Amino acid sequence: MSNCYWHAGKAGGSPLGNKIEDREKMFETKTGIRIVIAAALTLTAALAQGQRPLVDGAGRQAAKPAAVEYLYPEQVTVPAGKPSAVALHFRIPPGLHINSHTPREEFLIPTTLSIPEGSGVRLDGAAYPPGTEFTLPLDPKTKLSVYTGEFIIQARIVTTAGDHLVEARLRYQACDNNACMPPKTIIAAIDVIGK
């Protein structure tokens, strides 16, 4: 009898038939919504693959590497109270360059080294390497003065007696062939022992 009722309801438009049709439509709607949500989640996951944060070996999120890396020295011993030369070594990854200490255009940001006051060590001066001439592929008439690869800044420091952890600062602006990044300052940590 229920079979008859089923068919009669569908064909004849009885209240039971409308309820069944409503349930079928609701089921189709819910299924459609589930498909749309699944597709959106799949698309979101696929797009996120290209923007995955850097992760270190322990599975923690790692900081994006700086465009300039301080290499060495980690520790120097110099006579206390006398100006002493210290060679600071830096590296720029392939594909990037930074403006030299003496860029050719006034609006370009020069590379500069500083040591904060109160560290027990004073920057008495710095000798920067000459820049390399660089031409942008998009503007062959413009010549820039830049650093690429490894470069050395000869710092002249004066220290008081004792052991001082100095956080020298290198300010620079890195660029590739198409665009420049915002200016950045990195720390060059050096243990300076004044004897």
C-alpha positions in Angstrom: 0.0 0.0 0.0 2.8 2.4 0.7 4.1 1.8 -2.8 0.8 3.0 -4.1 0.8 5.9 -1.9 4.2 6.9 -3.0 3.3 6.8 -6.7 0.0 8.4 -6.1 1.6 11.2 -4.0 4.2 12.0 -6.7 1.8 11.9 -9.6 -1.3 13.4 -7.9 0.4 16.2 -5.9 -0.9 15.1 -2.5 0.5 16.6 0.7 2.7 13.5 1.2 4.1 13.9 -2.3 5.0 17.5 -1.8 6.9 16.6 1.4 8.8 14.0 -0.4 9.7 16.4 -3.3 10.7 19.0 -0.7 13.0 16.5 1.0 14.5 15.6 -2.4 15.1 19.3 -3.2 16.6 19.9 0.2 18.9 16.9 -0.2 20.0 18.2 -3.6 20.6 21.6 -2.2 22.7 20.3 0.7 24.7 18.1 -1.6 25.3 21.1 -3.9 26.5 23.2 -1.0 28.8 20.4 0.2 30.3 20.2 -3.2 30.9 24.0 -3.4 32.5 24.0 0.1 34.7 21.1 -0.8 35.8 22.8 -4.0 36.5 26.0 -2.2 38.6 24.3 0.4 40.5 22.4 -2.2 41.2 25.6 -4.2 42.2 27.4 -1.0 44.7 24.6 -0.1 46.1 24.6 -3.6 46.7 28.4 -3.5 48.2 28.2 -0.1 50.9 25.8 -1.4 52.6 28.7 -3.2 52.5 30.8 -0.1 53.7 28.3 2.5 55.8 29.9 5.2 59.4 28.9 5.6 59.8 26.1 8.1 62.9 25.1 9.9 64.0 21.5 10.6 62.0 21.3 13.8 58.8 22.2 12.0 58.6 25.7 13.4 57.9 28.7 11.2 61.3 30.2 10.3 61.9 33.9 9.5 62.3 34.9 5.9 66.0 35.2 5.3 67.5 38.6 5.1 68.8 39.9 1.8 72.2 40.5 3.5 73.8 38.0 5.8 76.5 38.9 8.3 79.3 36.2 8.1 82.1 37.0 10.5 84.0 37.7 12.8 82.1 36.6 15.9 84.8 37.7 18.3 87.7 40.1 18.2 90.3 41.1 20.8 91.6 44.7 20.4 93.7 47.0 22.6 91.4 49.0 24.9 91.3 52.8 24.2 93.0 52.6 20.8 91.4 52.7 17.4 91.5 49.2 15.9 90.6 47.9 12.5 88.1 45.1 12.2 87.0 43.6 8.9 83.3 42.8 8.8 82.3 40.3 6.2 78.8 40.2 4.6 77.1 38.3 1.8 74.2 39.1 -0.6 72.5 36.1 -2.3 72.6 35.7 -6.1 69.9 37.7 -7.9 70.0 40.6 -5.5 72.1 43.7 -5.1 72.2 46.5 -2.5 73.2 50.2 -3.1 76.8 50.9 -2.2 77.7 53.4 0.5 78.0 56.0 -2.2 75.0 55.5 -4.6 75.0 57.6 -7.8 71.6 59.1 -7.3 70.6 61.2 -4.3 67.3 59.4 -3.7 68.9 56.0 -3.4 69.5 54.7 0.1 73.2 54.1 0.9 74.5 51.1 2.8 75.7 52.3 6.3 77.2 50.7 9.4 76.6 51.9 12.9 77.2 50.8 16.5 74.7 51.9 19.2 75.9 54.1 22.0 76.3 52.6 25.4 77.8 49.3 24.2 81.3 50.0 25.4 82.5 50.2 21.8 82.5 53.2 19.6 82.6 53.3 15.8 85.5 55.7 15.0 85.0 55.3 11.2 84.3 52.8 8.4 85.9 52.2 5.0 83.4 50.9 2.6 84.4 49.0 -0.6 83.8 50.7 -3.9 80.6 49.8 -5.6 80.3 47.8 -8.7 78.7 49.4 -11.8 75.3 47.8 -12.4 72.9 48.5 -15.3 69.2 47.6 -15.0 67.9 45.6 -18.0 64.9 47.9 -18.2 66.9 51.1 -18.3 70.4 50.5 -19.9 71.2 54.3 -19.7 71.1 54.3 -15.8 74.2 53.1 -14.1 74.0 52.2 -10.4 76.8 51.7 -7.8 76.0 48.5 -5.9 77.3 45.6 -3.9 76.8 42.0 -4.9 78.0 38.7 -3.6 80.4 39.0 -0.6 81.8 42.4 0.5 83.9 43.7 3.5 83.5 46.8 5.5 86.7 47.9 7.3 85.4 49.3 10.7 87.6 51.3 13.0 86.5 50.8 16.6 87.5 52.1 20.0 86.6 49.9 23.0 86.8 50.2 26.7 88.5 47.4 28.7 86.3 44.3 29.2 84.1 42.0 27.2 81.4 43.7 25.2 78.6 42.1 23.1 78.2 44.6 20.3 75.2 44.6 18.0 76.5 46.6 15.0 73.8 47.6 12.6 74.0 47.4 8.8 71.3 49.4 7.0 70.7 48.8 3.3 68.1 48.5 0.6 68.1 45.4 -1.5 66.8 45.1 -5.0 66.5 42.6 -7.8 66.4 43.5 -11.6 62.7 44.5 -11.3 62.0 46.1 -7.9 63.5 47.2 -4.6 62.4 46.0 -1.2 61.9 48.4 1.7 65.1 49.5 3.5 66.1 47.0 6.2 68.6 46.9 9.1 70.3 43.7 10.2 72.3 43.0 13.3 76.0 42.0 13.1 76.7 40.6 16.6 80.3 40.7 17.6 82.0 39.9 21.0 84.6 42.7 21.4 87.2 42.1 24.0 89.2 45.2 25.0 92.6 44.4 26.7 
